[in-house]
Amino acid sequence: MTSLRCAPFAALMLALAACQPAVAPAPPATSPATASDPLGTFKANALIMKVEDAGYPMSSLMVDLGDNKGAVPMLFNNEYAVKKPADLEVSSLAGKRANISYTRKTELDMATMLVDGKDVLHHEPGDPASNPKLSVTGKLTGVKELSHGDLPDKLVVTDSAGKTYEFEAFVSEPAVVAANGQTVTVGYDEDVQTHIDEISPAP
């Protein structure tokens, strides 16, 4: 999967830097977390209904698992997920069946980060991302430098009771790096994210 780059969950690491506030989680393949959502790793022969670019290296897929629940949004990292064959273009699977292995898990989606009462994630006025449902105050660790590469960094907030809250985000704002080791208040939401770990065309 925060101070989002231009739009919530848009993984635009390499372009539009001017409109990128402090941190951005993964692109949208989320739904509000509920107790009924099945979590874990699964395999399926599925219909790939749509494939869209979600900002390199991510692709966003709409997948019909054949369980009568309709299309399910999933994310695919073209650099790190397994493709068989290795030169497979995921976009070529649109409208076709594929064998997939995918993981659904609850992730914490950082929306705001207050340092001395100031949100260093620089939301625009009225941005709905600036009104998270949950929050935690504690020591921020894990932010040694601005993000590089195609995978998000892991930011950790440890509260006064010693409980840790882990957030995955791309860090693009020096103010977030400067807050490392300080007490911050992070506003966040819980989302169920689905990532495809392996994909291959169905025979």
C-alpha positions as CSV (number, residue, x, y, z in Angstrom):
1,M,0.0,0.0,0.0
2,T,-1.1,8.3,3.7
3,S,-0.1,11.6,2.4
4,L,-1.0,10.3,-1.1
5,R,0.7,11.2,-4.3
6,C,-2.0,13.1,-6.1
7,A,-4.6,10.4,-5.6
8,P,-5.1,7.8,-2.8
9,F,-3.1,4.6,-3.4
10,A,-1.5,5.8,-6.7
11,A,2.0,4.4,-6.8
12,L,3.6,7.1,-8.9
13,M,7.2,6.8,-7.8
14,L,8.9,8.0,-10.9
15,A,6.8,10.8,-12.2
16,L,4.8,13.9,-11.1
17,A,7.1,14.5,-8.2
18,A,5.8,18.0,-7.7
19,C,2.4,16.7,-6.7
20,Q,3.6,14.0,-4.4
21,P,3.2,14.8,-0.7
22,A,5.1,12.9,1.9
23,V,4.2,9.3,1.7
24,A,2.1,7.1,-0.6
25,P,0.9,3.6,-0.1
26,A,0.2,1.0,-2.8
27,P,-2.3,1.6,-5.6
28,P,-6.0,0.8,-5.0
29,A,-6.8,-2.9,-4.6
30,T,-8.6,-2.4,-1.3
31,S,-11.9,-2.6,0.5
32,P,-12.9,-1.7,4.0
33,A,-11.7,-4.4,6.4
34,T,-14.5,-6.6,7.7
35,A,-14.6,-9.8,9.8
36,S,-16.1,-11.7,6.8
37,D,-13.2,-11.0,4.4
38,P,-11.2,-14.2,3.9
39,L,-7.6,-13.5,4.7
40,G,-4.6,-15.6,3.7
41,T,-3.0,-17.0,0.5
42,F,-5.2,-18.8,-2.1
43,K,-4.9,-20.3,-5.5
44,A,-7.6,-19.9,-8.3
45,N,-8.3,-20.4,-11.9
46,A,-9.7,-16.9,-12.6
47,L,-11.0,-14.7,-15.4
48,I,-8.9,-11.6,-15.7
49,M,-11.5,-9.1,-16.6
50,K,-9.4,-5.9,-16.9
51,V,-5.7,-4.9,-16.6
52,E,-4.7,-1.3,-16.0
53,D,-1.4,0.5,-15.4
54,A,-1.2,1.7,-11.8
55,G,2.1,3.4,-12.0
56,Y,5.2,1.4,-12.7
57,P,5.8,-1.3,-11.6
58,M,2.3,-1.9,-10.5
59,S,-0.7,-3.1,-12.5
60,S,-4.3,-3.1,-11.2
61,L,-6.4,-6.1,-12.2
62,M,-10.1,-6.8,-12.0
63,V,-10.5,-10.5,-11.4
64,D,-13.5,-12.8,-11.4
65,L,-12.8,-15.7,-9.1
66,G,-16.0,-17.5,-10.1
67,D,-17.5,-17.4,-6.6
68,N,-20.5,-15.3,-7.7
69,K,-19.1,-12.3,-5.8
70,G,-18.3,-10.3,-8.9
71,A,-15.0,-8.6,-9.9
72,V,-12.3,-8.4,-7.2
73,P,-9.6,-5.7,-7.5
74,M,-6.0,-7.0,-7.2
75,L,-2.5,-5.6,-7.5
76,F,0.4,-7.1,-9.4
77,N,4.0,-5.9,-9.0
78,N,5.6,-6.6,-12.4
79,E,9.1,-6.5,-10.9
80,Y,8.7,-8.8,-7.9
81,A,5.7,-11.1,-8.5
82,V,6.2,-14.3,-10.3
83,K,5.2,-14.5,-14.0
84,K,5.2,-17.7,-15.9
85,P,6.6,-17.5,-18.5
86,A,9.0,-14.8,-17.2
87,D,8.4,-12.5,-20.2
88,L,4.7,-12.6,-19.8
89,E,2.9,-9.3,-20.4
90,V,0.2,-9.2,-17.8
91,S,-1.9,-6.9,-20.0
92,S,-2.2,-9.7,-22.5
93,L,-4.3,-11.7,-20.1
94,A,-7.2,-9.2,-20.2
95,G,-10.4,-11.1,-21.1
96,K,-8.6,-14.5,-20.6
97,R,-8.4,-17.1,-17.8
98,A,-5.3,-17.4,-15.7
99,N,-4.0,-19.5,-12.8
100,I,-3.1,-17.2,-9.9
101,S,-1.8,-17.3,-6.4
102,Y,-2.9,-14.3,-4.4
103,T,-2.7,-13.0,-0.8
104,R,-5.4,-11.0,1.1
105,K,-4.3,-9.3,4.3
106,T,-5.3,-6.4,6.5
107,E,-3.0,-3.5,6.1
108,L,-2.7,-0.2,7.9
109,D,-3.2,2.7,5.5
110,M,-1.4,5.8,6.8
111,A,-3.4,9.0,6.2
112,T,-1.9,11.7,8.4
113,M,1.2,12.2,10.5
114,L,1.3,14.9,13.1
115,V,4.6,16.2,14.4
116,D,4.2,18.9,17.0
117,G,0.6,19.2,15.9
118,K,1.4,19.8,12.2
119,D,0.5,17.3,9.5
120,V,3.7,16.7,7.6
121,L,1.9,14.8,4.8
122,H,0.5,18.1,3.4
123,H,-3.1,17.2,2.4
124,E,-5.0,19.6,0.3
125,P,-8.0,21.2,2.1
126,G,-11.0,18.9,2.0
127,D,-9.0,15.8,1.0
128,P,-11.0,12.9,2.5
129,A,-7.7,11.1,3.2
130,S,-7.1,13.7,6.0
131,N,-10.0,12.3,8.1
132,P,-8.9,8.8,9.1
133,K,-11.0,6.6,11.5
134,L,-8.1,5.5,13.7
135,S,-4.9,7.0,15.2
136,V,-1.9,6.0,17.2
137,T,0.7,8.1,19.1
138,G,4.2,6.8,19.6
139,K,7.8,6.8,18.5
140,L,8.4,6.7,14.7
141,T,11.2,4.4,13.5
142,G,12.3,2.9,10.2
143,V,12.6,6.1,8.2
144,K,16.3,6.5,7.4
145,E,16.0,8.2,4.0
146,L,13.6,9.0,1.2
147,S,12.3,6.0,-0.7
148,H,14.2,4.5,-3.6
149,G,13.2,1.6,-5.9
150,D,9.9,-0.1,-6.5
151,L,8.9,-1.4,-3.1
152,P,7.6,0.7,-0.2
153,D,9.5,1.3,3.0
154,K,8.2,0.0,6.4
155,L,7.5,2.7,8.9
156,V,6.9,1.6,12.5
157,V,5.1,3.5,15.3
158,T,5.5,2.1,18.8
159,D,3.0,3.3,21.4
160,S,3.6,3.8,25.1
161,A,2.5,0.3,25.9
162,G,5.1,-1.1,23.5
163,K,2.6,-2.2,20.8
164,T,3.9,-1.7,17.3
165,Y,2.0,-0.4,14.2
166,E,3.6,-1.1,10.9
167,F,2.8,1.0,7.8
168,E,4.1,0.4,4.2
169,A,4.6,3.6,2.3
170,F,6.8,5.4,-0.2
171,V,8.5,8.3,1.6
172,S,9.1,11.4,-0.6
173,E,9.1,14.2,1.9
174,P,12.2,15.1,4.0
175,A,10.0,16.2,6.9
176,V,9.0,12.5,7.4
177,V,12.6,11.5,7.5
178,A,13.3,14.2,10.0
179,A,10.5,12.9,12.3
180,N,12.3,9.5,12.6
181,G,12.9,8.8,16.3
182,Q,10.4,11.4,17.4
183,T,6.9,11.1,18.9
184,V,4.3,11.4,16.2
185,T,0.5,10.9,15.9
186,V,-0.4,8.8,12.8
187,G,-4.0,8.8,11.6
188,Y,-4.8,5.6,9.6
189,D,-7.5,3.3,8.3
190,E,-7.6,-0.5,8.0
191,D,-7.9,-1.9,4.5
192,V,-8.0,-5.4,3.1
193,Q,-5.5,-5.5,0.2
194,T,-5.2,-8.2,-2.3
195,H,-1.9,-8.9,-4.1
196,I,-1.2,-11.4,-6.8
197,D,1.9,-13.3,-6.0
198,E,2.1,-15.6,-9.1
199,I,0.3,-15.6,-12.4
200,S,0.3,-17.7,-15.6
201,P,-2.0,-18.2,-18.5
202,A,-4.5,-21.1,-18.0
203,P,-4.1,-24.0,-20.4
